[in-house]
Amino acid sequence: MSEQAREGKFYYSQAQHLCLSLRHDHRELIGSESVLTGGKMAQFTPCGAGFGSFFTDDPETIKLLDERVAKVCDVFDAAEYQKRLIPPDKRADMLERELKQANDLIAQLQKQGKLKAQ
């Protein structure tokens, strides 16, 4: 395997120490010994404000967690984490500022003739 850096992904949970079994182990006989193999786990660690975080660059784990984000909703992505960190009133203020900046830019481009008025 090459030493290229693989892109990974962060996941978050409101449970700081959440431990998920994404794929259960199965017993396999190796020689004369019964061994558990094939399991996938995600162990979240505290990251502040009561949240837990988990990072992975394993494509299968990313696929399994993305499915869980969509179906179970106990795990969420970075965008949702940011939304939950910022109180609704502050988030509304931020969105209003962004909208004002966008409207100012549109007005400026229209004034310069680079954008047609609608």
Buried (B, 14 or more C-beta within 10 A) or exposed (E): EEEEEEEEBEBBBBBBEBEBEBEEEEEEEEEEEEEEEEEBEBEBEEBEEEBBBBEBEBEEBBEBBBEBBEEEEEBBBEEBBEEBEEEEEEBEEEEEEEEEEEEEEEEEEEEEEEEEEE
